[in-house]
């Protein structure tokens, strides 16, 4: 399948916010105001899907409403990028109802993370359109310590150039959306090297337990020559992460994976460096793959933005790491 790279953003472009998973109703006025100001500073014009404020017993809306907002965003010629409100649990409900030809024939930036993994990888698999794993609209409402996240968003979505992923100076795992002023920064010790080596390939992945929902379906991307970027949230303990990773390893074509980059785990997951290394070392299929961990993406802050379907390269030698996203 031929890859389709969407046109990058420039000042004056319209960005449509939709809620294919959980509802905009969950987002506070304070968070919205900060997010709206950030986009205004970027020179981007926000518009919003018709149904994003609907909030049912699943903190979401019906399938038809979410599909309609997604289709409207792709079909609107004025919209240059689509940003999800937040993650959740149910974006995979939409897959059977999506018009893949509409999406393919109207390529544009589609960005979000966590539960949006199901949509991002399915869109790439079904249409060839490169999507983006990066901040939600709600993430832009983070008042403090947002510079790193914003820089990588601009590197990936406002520029065609290649860029190197360097560790942030500090990271946090606090509930900033409940108290914007109470932040607890943790010194970043950098990328954790698990296996040395070098590789390049097509980026796939995102949130592991959500990515695995695609297994055995027509929406699961081909793992040939892939470079996996994998993270999981605080609902994933070492024992569940271990079996979820094993399930991915058992998928057809995994033998053609070129390397793995793991995002940072949340503290509540109880995943330590030692436990993660032990999990990796029990899996012989991973022995010859270059692997690093504690990269700035996932459910801690800050986070990078990277292209699902784009190209990455990784070189690890003598403890030195160079992780680069190719020109796109």
C-alpha positions as CSV (number, residue, x, y, z in Angstrom):
1,X,0.0,0.0,0.0
2,X,1.3,3.5,-0.9
3,X,1.7,5.8,2.0
4,X,-0.1,9.1,2.1
5,X,1.5,11.9,4.1
6,X,-0.9,14.7,5.0
7,X,0.1,18.3,4.4
8,X,1.6,19.9,7.5
9,X,-0.1,22.8,9.4
10,X,0.6,26.5,8.9
11,X,-0.8,29.6,10.4
12,X,-4.4,30.3,9.6
13,X,-5.3,26.6,9.2
14,X,-8.4,25.2,10.7
15,X,-8.2,22.3,13.3
16,X,-11.3,20.4,14.0
17,X,-11.7,18.9,17.5
18,X,-13.8,15.7,17.7
19,X,-14.6,13.2,20.5
20,X,-14.4,9.7,19.0
21,X,-13.8,8.2,22.5
22,X,-14.8,10.1,25.6
23,X,-16.7,13.4,25.7
24,X,-15.7,17.0,25.7
25,X,-18.0,17.4,28.7
26,X,-15.2,15.9,30.9
27,X,-13.0,18.9,30.1
28,X,-13.1,21.8,32.5
29,X,-13.6,25.4,31.5
30,X,-10.1,26.2,32.8
31,X,-8.5,23.5,30.7
32,X,-10.4,24.6,27.6
33,X,-9.5,28.2,28.0
34,X,-5.8,27.4,28.3
35,X,-6.0,25.1,25.3
36,X,-7.9,27.6,23.2
37,X,-5.3,30.3,23.9
38,X,-2.4,27.9,23.0
39,X,-3.9,27.2,19.6
40,X,-4.5,31.0,19.1
41,X,-0.8,31.6,19.8
42,X,0.1,29.0,17.1
43,X,-2.1,30.9,14.7
44,X,-4.5,27.9,14.3
45,X,-8.2,28.3,14.1
46,X,-10.3,25.8,16.2
47,X,-13.6,24.4,15.2
48,X,-15.6,21.7,17.1
49,X,-17.6,18.6,16.1
50,X,-21.4,18.9,16.6
51,X,-21.7,16.1,19.1
52,X,-18.7,16.4,21.3
53,X,-20.5,17.6,24.4
54,X,-22.8,14.6,24.5
55,X,-22.1,12.6,27.7
56,X,-23.8,9.3,28.3
57,X,-23.3,6.6,31.0
58,X,-20.0,5.7,29.3
59,X,-18.8,9.3,29.3
60,X,-19.1,9.2,25.5
61,X,-21.9,9.4,22.8
62,X,-23.5,6.9,20.5
63,X,-21.6,5.4,17.6
64,X,-23.5,7.3,14.9
65,X,-22.7,10.7,16.5
66,X,-19.0,10.0,16.7
67,X,-18.8,8.6,13.2
68,X,-20.7,11.6,11.8
69,X,-18.3,14.1,13.5
70,X,-15.3,12.2,12.2
71,X,-16.7,12.0,8.6
72,X,-17.6,15.7,8.8
73,X,-14.1,16.6,9.8
74,X,-12.5,14.6,6.9
75,X,-15.0,15.8,4.3
76,X,-14.7,19.5,5.2
77,X,-12.2,21.0,2.8
78,X,-11.4,23.9,5.2
79,X,-10.2,21.5,7.9
80,X,-6.5,20.7,7.7
81,X,-6.1,18.7,10.9
82,X,-8.3,16.7,13.2
83,X,-7.5,16.5,17.0
84,X,-9.2,14.3,19.5
85,X,-10.6,15.7,22.7
86,X,-9.3,12.9,25.0
87,X,-8.8,9.1,25.1
88,X,-11.1,6.6,26.7
89,X,-12.1,3.0,26.0
90,X,-14.4,2.7,23.0
91,X,-13.0,4.3,19.8
92,X,-12.7,0.8,18.2
93,X,-16.6,0.7,18.2
94,X,-16.4,3.0,15.1
95,X,-14.3,0.9,12.8
96,X,-17.1,-1.0,11.0
97,X,-18.9,2.2,10.3
98,X,-16.1,4.4,8.9
99,X,-16.0,5.4,5.2
100,X,-12.4,4.5,4.4
101,X,-12.6,5.9,0.9
102,X,-13.8,9.2,2.3
103,X,-10.8,9.3,4.6
104,X,-8.3,8.2,1.9
105,X,-9.6,10.8,-0.6
106,X,-9.4,13.6,1.9
107,X,-6.1,13.1,3.6
108,X,-5.3,15.4,6.6
109,X,-3.6,15.3,9.9
110,X,-5.3,13.1,12.5
111,X,-3.8,13.3,16.0
112,X,-4.4,11.8,19.5
113,X,-3.2,9.1,21.8
114,X,-4.2,6.4,24.2
115,X,-7.5,4.9,23.1
116,X,-7.1,6.7,19.8
117,X,-4.5,4.0,19.0
118,X,-7.3,1.9,17.5
119,X,-8.3,4.6,15.1
120,X,-4.8,5.8,14.2
121,X,-3.5,2.3,13.3
122,X,-6.7,1.3,11.5
123,X,-6.7,4.4,9.4
124,X,-3.1,3.8,8.3
125,X,-3.8,0.1,7.7
126,X,-7.0,0.6,5.7
127,X,-6.0,3.7,3.7
128,X,-2.2,4.3,3.9
129,X,-2.8,7.7,5.5
130,X,-0.1,8.5,8.0
131,X,-1.6,9.5,11.3
132,X,0.0,11.0,14.5
133,X,0.4,9.8,18.0
134,X,0.5,13.0,20.1
135,X,-1.4,15.3,22.4
136,X,-5.1,15.6,22.6
137,X,-6.9,18.9,22.6
138,X,-7.2,18.5,26.3
139,X,-3.5,18.1,26.7
140,X,-3.0,21.6,25.4
141,X,-4.9,22.8,28.5
142,X,-1.9,21.9,30.7
143,X,-0.8,25.2,32.1
144,X,2.7,24.5,33.3
145,X,5.7,22.6,31.9
146,X,4.2,22.2,28.4
147,X,7.1,23.5,26.3
148,X,8.6,20.1,25.5
149,X,5.2,18.7,24.4
150,X,4.6,21.8,22.3
151,X,8.0,21.7,20.7
152,X,7.6,18.1,19.5
153,X,4.1,18.8,18.3
154,X,5.5,21.6,16.1
155,X,8.5,19.5,15.0
156,X,6.1,16.8,13.8
157,X,3.0,18.7,12.6
158,X,4.3,22.1,11.5
159,X,7.5,21.0,9.8
160,X,8.5,18.5,7.1
161,X,12.0,18.1,8.5
162,X,13.4,15.1,10.3
163,X,13.9,15.4,14.0
164,X,15.7,13.7,16.8
165,X,13.9,12.6,20.0
166,X,15.9,13.7,23.0
167,X,14.9,13.1,26.6
168,X,13.0,15.8,28.5
169,X,14.8,17.4,31.4
170,X,12.0,16.5,33.8
171,X,8.7,14.6,33.7
172,X,5.7,14.2,35.9
173,X,2.9,11.8,36.7
174,X,0.5,14.1,38.5
175,X,-3.2,14.9,37.9
176,X,-2.5,18.3,36.5
177,X,-6.1,18.8,35.3
178,X,-7.3,18.7,38.9
179,X,-4.8,21.2,40.2
180,X,-2.8,23.1,37.6
181,X,-0.5,24.6,40.2
182,X,0.4,21.5,42.1
183,X,3.0,19.8,40.0
184,X,5.7,17.4,41.0
185,X,8.6,17.3,38.6
186,X,10.9,14.2,38.5
187,X,14.4,14.5,37.1
188,X,14.7,12.5,33.8
189,X,17.5,10.0,33.9
190,X,17.2,9.6,30.1
191,X,16.5,6.7,27.8
192,X,16.9,3.2,29.2
193,X,18.9,1.0,27.0
194,X,17.7,-2.6,27.0
195,X,19.3,-4.0,23.8
196,X,21.9,-2.3,21.7
197,X,21.9,-2.3,17.9
198,X,20.6,-0.3,15.0
199,X,17.4,-0.4,12.9
200,X,14.9,1.6,10.9
201,X,11.3,0.9,9.9
202,X,7.7,2.0,9.7
203,X,6.3,3.2,13.0
204,X,3.3,1.3,14.4
205,X,1.8,1.0,17.8
206,X,0.8,3.3,20.6
207,X,-1.1,2.1,23.6
208,X,-0.4,-1.6,23.9
209,X,-3.7,-2.9,25.2
210,X,-5.6,-0.8,22.6
211,X,-3.3,-1.8,19.8
212,X,-3.9,-5.4,20.7
213,X,-7.7,-4.9,20.2
214,X,-6.9,-5.0,16.5
215,X,-5.4,-8.5,16.5
216,X,-7.0,-10.9,14.1
217,X,-9.1,-8.1,12.4
218,X,-9.0,-6.5,9.0
219,X,-7.8,-3.3,10.8
220,X,-4.6,-4.6,12.2
221,X,-1.5,-3.2,10.3
222,X,1.1,-5.3,8.7
223,X,4.1,-5.8,11.0
224,X,6.5,-6.2,8.1
225,X,9.5,-3.9,8.5
226,X,7.8,-2.2,11.4
227,X,9.3,-0.2,14.3
228,X,7.1,-0.5,17.3
229,X,6.4,2.5,19.6
230,X,4.6,1.0,22.7
231,X,3.3,2.4,25.9
232,X,0.6,1.6,28.5
233,X,-1.3,3.4,31.2
234,X,-1.8,3.0,34.9
235,X,-4.3,0.2,34.4
236,X,-1.4,-2.0,33.2
237,X,0.5,-3.8,35.9
238,X,3.7,-5.8,35.1
239,X,1.7,-9.0,35.0
240,X,-0.8,-7.7,32.5
241,X,1.8,-5.8,30.4
242,X,3.8,-9.0,30.2
243,X,1.0,-11.0,28.7
244,X,-0.2,-8.2,26.4
245,X,3.4,-7.9,25.1
246,X,3.5,-11.7,24.6
247,X,0.2,-11.6,22.7
248,X,1.7,-9.0,20.3
249,X,4.8,-11.2,19.9
250,X,2.6,-14.1,18.8
251,X,1.1,-12.1,15.9
252,X,1.9,-13.1,12.3
253,X,4.8,-11.1,11.0
254,X,6.3,-10.2,14.3
255,X,9.5,-11.8,13.2
256,X,9.8,-8.8,10.8
257,X,9.7,-6.2,13.5
258,X,12.9,-4.1,13.4
259,X,13.0,-2.5,16.9
260,X,11.0,-1.4,19.8
261,X,10.7,1.9,21.7
262,X,8.8,1.8,25.0
263,X,7.2,4.9,26.4
264,X,7.4,5.9,30.1
265,X,5.2,3.9,32.5
266,X,3.1,5.6,35.1
267,X,4.1,5.1,38.7
268,X,0.8,3.5,39.6
269,X,1.6,0.7,37.1
270,X,4.4,-0.4,39.5
271,X,6.7,-1.0,36.5
272,X,10.3,-0.5,37.4
273,X,13.3,-0.5,35.1
274,X,14.4,-3.9,36.5
275,X,11.0,-5.5,36.1
276,X,10.7,-4.2,32.5
277,X,14.2,-5.5,31.6
278,X,13.3,-8.9,33.2
279,X,10.1,-9.1,31.1
280,X,12.0,-8.3,27.9
281,X,14.8,-10.8,28.6
282,X,12.3,-13.6,29.1
283,X,11.2,-13.3,25.4
284,X,13.7,-14.8,23.0
285,X,12.0,-13.1,20.1
286,X,13.3,-9.8,21.4
287,X,16.9,-10.8,21.9
288,X,18.2,-9.4,18.6
289,X,16.1,-6.2,18.5
290,X,17.4,-2.8,19.5
291,X,15.2,-1.7,22.4
292,X,15.0,1.4,24.5
293,X,12.5,2.5,27.2
294,X,11.5,5.5,29.2
295,X,10.9,7.6,26.1
296,X,8.7,10.6,26.6
297,X,5.3,9.4,25.3
298,X,2.4,7.7,27.0
299,X,0.4,8.8,30.0
300,X,3.0,10.8,31.8
301,X,4.0,14.4,30.9
302,X,5.6,15.7,28.7
303,X,5.0,13.8,25.5
304,X,6.4,13.7,21.9
305,X,4.4,13.5,18.7
306,X,5.3,10.9,16.2
307,X,3.8,9.6,12.9
308,X,2.0,6.2,12.8
309,X,3.1,5.0,9.4
310,X,6.1,7.3,9.3
311,X,9.7,6.2,9.4
312,X,12.0,6.0,12.4
313,X,15.7,5.0,13.0
314,X,17.4,4.0,16.1
315,X,21.1,3.6,16.8
316,X,22.4,2.4,20.2
317,X,26.1,1.8,20.8
318,X,28.1,2.0,24.0
319,X,25.1,3.3,25.9
320,X,24.6,6.2,23.5
321,X,21.2,6.5,21.9
322,X,20.1,8.3,18.7
323,X,16.4,8.1,17.9
324,X,15.3,10.0,14.8
325,X,12.0,10.5,13.0
326,X,12.6,10.7,9.3
327,X,11.7,13.6,7.1
328,X,8.0,13.4,6.3
